[in-house]
């Protein structure tokens, strides 16, 4: 059966040329406004090929807006974003072929079955023949959804819906996966399974840009970007961020307090208290 490892999804070890040495995602001086409200202010960061880069921060920090710009859904007011060397504005069509984007509320069709939903997305991407059958088995298998192919999406649990959404995003085998708080409201077991899938995607060379409200998920990222009130306060590994603190949560809260003394911080979830209400 053809597997995920066959396509050249990103800069896997052994890739040749200078391009493979460059960050897969570059965000340079990017800003975005909605009327008088500044959603993102002069943000710059880089995401290495084959890495998981996580965005964390208080609610309304600008994480979703930044991801939507990277996913070509919004045009930056200032600055530039490149993905695999392509400009998200000037080369939008080519960029869209390289990315998979899963927003907070992914558009599954509730009345369609699991199989019909994934078939719909494969139709969009023109995946036919034996490759279609192989990818369906692969990604529904990764997501542990093969026993539920005849179940309507509307009758799936929250965790299963998110895994089906991820499978639908993965069928065209993007080089970059962009996920906006994909496990928000999902039970802890399903969150663990979801991140195991992401780990397998990274092992195959996929680059992942994800926002999360759960700091145990932040620990799973190669690097983190901390956002607050439209600004990027820091980028570092989880270990570097929490180096002087008992845990990542306390480190991030202190860093935000340094930038915003009036903040009453209660936006983060450690992942230990169960699903949010």
N, C-alpha and C positions, 0 to 999 in steps of 0.2 A: 504493500500500500504506500503511495506517496506520502511523505510526512512533512511536518512543518519545517524540518531542517533543509529541505531541498531548495526553497527560494532564497536568494541573497537578500535577507531582510534588513541587514544593517552591517556596520563595520565589525564583523566577526573576526576573531583572532586569525592572523595570516592574510588579511586583506591587504592588497598592495596599493601603493600610491600615497601621495600626500593627503588626499581627501580623507582616507581612512584615519588619519591622525587628528583631523579637525573635530571639534565638538559637533555632534549631530544637530543640535539645536543651539542657535545663538539669538539671544534677545538683547538688543542694544538700545538703551535710552528710550524705552517704549512708554508712552503715555496714552490715556484714553479718558474722555469726558462724556458725561451724559447731561447736557445742558450745563447748569452751574456746578454740578457734582463731578468731582475728579475721582474716577474709579481706580486708575493706575497712574502713578507718577514716576517717571524717569527710572524705570526698572531695567536692569541689565543682569543677565545670568547666562550660563552655558551648561548644556547637558551633554555629557560624553556619550559616545556610541555604546550601546549595549548596557546602559546603566538605568537604574530607577531613580528619578529625581522627584522628591516630594515637596509639595507646597503646603505649609501649615500656617495658621494665623487665626486671629479673631474673626468672628462673623463680620462680613462686609469689608474685609481687608482688601479685596480686589482679586482674589485667587481665581474665581470663575471668569471674570473679565479677561484676565491674562491668558487663561487657557482657551477661551473663545477666540482671542486674537491669534494664538498659535494655530488653532484649528481652522483658520481662514473665515470664521463666522463674523468677526468684527475687524474693521480696518483701523490700525493704530493711528492716533492723531499725530504723534511724533515718533521718531525712532524706526527701527527696522527689526524684523524677525526673519531668520533664514532657517530652513530645515533641509538637511542634506545638501547644503549649498544653494538652495533655491529660495528666492524671496516670496514670502507668503502673499504679498500683494501682486507683484509683477508676474509671478509664476504660479498663480493660484491653482490653476487646473492641474499642473504637474505635482504641486504639493499635495492636493487632495488625493491623488493616486497613492501617495506614500504614507498617509496617516489613517488611523482609525480613531474616531472621536466618540466618546460616550458621555453625554451630559448627565446632570443629576437626575433628570427625569427622562430616561431613554424611551423612545417611541416604539415600544412593542405593540403589536395588534392583539388586544385582549381576547377577541373572539377567534383568532387563529390558533391552531395548535403549535406546540414547540417546533415540530417539523415544518409546518407551513410558514412560520416566522422566519426560520433560517433559510428556507427555500426562497422566500421573498427577497432577502438580502443577497442571496447568490444570484438571483435574476437581475438585480440592480447592477451587480458587478460583472455580469456576463459569464459566470462560471458554469460550464457545461460538461456533459459527458462523464468520463471516469473520474476526472478531477473533482467534479461536483460531489460524487458519491464519496470519494476519499475524504474530502474536507468536511463534509457533514459528519461522517463517522469520527473523524479526528477531533473536531471542536466540540461536538456534543459529548464525545467520550471524555475529553479533558474536563468538561463541565459536569460530568456525572449525570447527564440528562438523557442518555440513550433509553433508559427504562420509561421515560415520560414523553416520548415523541408524539403521542396521540392526545396529550392533555392540553386543553386550552390555556394560553398564557395567563388569562385572567384568574385561573384557578391554581396557579403556582404560589408558593410561599414567596416572601420578599427576597430571601436569599437566592432562591431558584430563578426568580425573575432577573436578578442582577447577573447571574451566571449565564442565563440565556442571552441577555443583552450583550455580554462580553463575547459570547460565541458568535453572535451576529456581526459584531464589529471585527472579529478576527478572521472571518471567512475569506476576505480578500488579501489576507496576510500582509498587513501594513508594516512598514519599517518603523513607524513611530505610533505608539498607543497613547492617546490623551484621555485621561479619566478624571472626571470632576466629582469628587466625593462619592465614589461608586458604591461604598458599603454603608452609607449613612442610613441608620434605621434598621440595619440588617443584624440578625442575631449573631452572637460571638462565634458559633461553630461555622456558620456560613461565611463570616468574614475571614476566618482562618482558611477555609477551602478556597475562597476567592484569591487570597494572597498566595496560596500555593500555586495556583494557576499562573499568576503573574511571575512568580519565581521561575517556573518552567519556561515561560516566554522569554525571560531575560537570559536564561541559560542557552537558548537557541539564538541569541543575538539581538533580540528586539530591544529598542529604546523605549522607555516608559516615562511619561510625565503625568503625575497624579497629584491631586489635592486630597487632603484627608483631614477630618476633625478628630481622628483617633491617634493618640501619640504612640501607642504600641505599634501601629502601622508605620508611623514615622521612623521608628527604630529599624524597620525592614528596608528602608531606602538607602541607597548609596550616598546620596547627598540630600540636604534639606534646604529649602529657601523659606525664611520666616518673613511673612508679610503682615503689615498692620497699617490700617488707614491709608491704603493705596501705595504704600512704600515697601520696598524690600529692605528689611533691617539687617539681614545676615544670610550668607550661604556658607555651609560647612557640612561635614559629616555629622551624623547624630552623636558620635562619640566626642567630637570636638565641641559641639554645642553644650553638652552636659558635663564637660570635663571637670568643672569646679562645683558641680551640684549633685545632690543625691540621685536625681533622675531627670529625664528630658522635660517633663512638665514644669518642674520648678525652674529649670534653666530658661525655658521659653517665657514663662511668666515674668521672670526677673528682667529679661531682655526687653520685653514689651513695656514693663513699668519704667525702665530707664528712658524709653522713648515717649512714654505717655503716663505721666505721674498721676493723672486723674482716673486712670482706667480701673474699673472694677472687673477683674478678669474672671470669667466663668465659662468661657467658650470651648474649652478643651475637654476631651474625653480620653481617659486613660486606657479604656478597653477592658477594665476589670469589673465595671459595675453593671454589665449586661447591656442590652439594647436600650437606646434612648426612648423616652416616652413620646 
